[in-house]
Amino acid sequence: MTGIATDMTATTDSRPYAKALERLKTVGLRPTRQRLALAKLLFDGDDRHVSAEQLHAEAVAADMRVSLATVYNTLHQFTSVGLLREVVVESGRAYFDTNTGNHHHFYHVDEGKLVDIDQSRLSVATLPEPPEGTSVDRVDVIIRLRNGQGSVQS
């Protein structure tokens, strides 16, 4: 019986892109070399927030030949099929979140860092009626933080 378990482990270990391949197939994206490599960087591990520039730097450090434009295009493709969630923190600055569930964020302005807020720690009590013919799709709250002791009072 031990030999079987060892063989199964060896099969899993010998297919480092299996998890990434499965994710791409599940959403109907063709598993190109670049998509597989970027998916592996994004999804092998815990949920995280990454900018296109950060992911490009990780790809280059891993000896992947991929342009920044390809990284941007791939991130947007992954977002359009629901593998990622884009979080725009300010004009021209967006992060891509591997946690696509309903949650909110702290944005550390001084550090350029985005952190999840547990859904149970924030409550949005009332929302205005949406315009006629529309419905609320999602509510995104980003609480911006700065280093220091100052705080915003309501």
N, C-alpha and C positions, 0 to 999 in steps of 0.2 A: 504494500500500500504506500509506503514511503516513496518508492520510485515513481509512482503516478503523480503524487503531489509535486515532487521535484521537477518532473517533466512539464507539468502545467505551469509552474513558476517560471521555468526556463522559456516557455513559449511566450508568456506575458512579457518577460524581461527582454526578449529578443525582438519584440514589436513595439518600439518606443513611441511610434506614432499612432498606435491602435485607438487610443482615447480620442485624439484629435480627428482621426479618420471617421470614427463613429459619429462625432458631433456634426461634422460637415455633411455626412450622408443623411443624418436625421433631418436636416433642414433643406436638403436638396441642392447643396452647393457642390460643384465639381471639385474634388480634392487635388488641386494643383500643388506642385512642390512648395510654392511660396505660401499658399493658404495653410497647408499642413504645418509648415515650419512656424508660422506666426500663431496658429491655433495652439500648437504645443507650448509655445512660450506663454500664451495667455491663460490656458486652461489647466496646465499641469501644476497643481498646487491650490492654495487657498484663493478665495475671491479677492480681487484687487482692483485698483483704479490706475489707469495708465494713459498717458498722453501718446500721441503718435510719435513724437520725438523720443520719448522714453523707450517705446517699443522698438523703434528703429535702432536706437543705441544698443539695446539688448540683442537684437538680431545681428548687428555688426560684431558685437563682442563674441557671439556664438559662431562667427565665421559664415554667416548667411549673406549671400549676395542678393540684396533687395534694396530698392530705392525708397526714399521717404514717400514719394508719390504712391508707390505700390502699397506701402504700409497704410497710408490714409485711405486709399481705395478699399483695401481689405477690411479695415476697421468699419468703414461705412457699409460694406456688404454684410459683415457679421451683424451690425446693428439692424439693418433692414430685415434680416431673417430672424431676429430675436435672440441671437447668441450674446449680444452685448447691449448695454444701455448707454447712450451718450448723455453726459452731464455737462452742460455749458455753465461755467462758473462766472464768466465775464466775456465780453466781446473778444473774439479771437482766441479764447482759451477754453478748451474742452478736454474732458477726461472720458475714457471708456471704461465702463463698470462691468465686471464679469458677473456681478450679482444683479440679475434682471428682475428680482422680486420687488415688491412694494416696500420701499424704505427711503429715508431722507439722509442728508449729509451735513457734516461740519466741513467748512472749507477754511483751512489755515492760510490766510492771505499772505502772511510774511514768509511762509515756508512753501507755498504752492502745493499744499497737501490736502487731499480729499479723504474724509473718514466717514464710514457709515454710522448712522444713528440707529440704534435699535428701535424698531417700529413701536414697541410698547412704551418708549420714553418720550414720545411726541404725539400730541393729539391736535387735530384740526377740527374744531367744534362745529363751525358752520361755514358753508360756502354760499356765495351769491348764486342766484338762479342763472344758469347759462342762457345765452341768447336763444331765441326760438329756433328750432330746427337743429340744435346741437346738444351734445351731452358731454359731461366731464369724463375724460379718458383716464386721467391720472393727475395727482397733485404731487408736485415736487417741491420740497422745502430745502433750501440751502442756507444754513446759518453761518455767516462769515465771522471768523475769529481773527483777532490780532494779538500778538504777544504783549504782555503788560497787564496792569491791574485795572485799567479802565473798563467800564461796562456800560451797555446801553440800557437805560431805564425806560419802561413804557408808561 
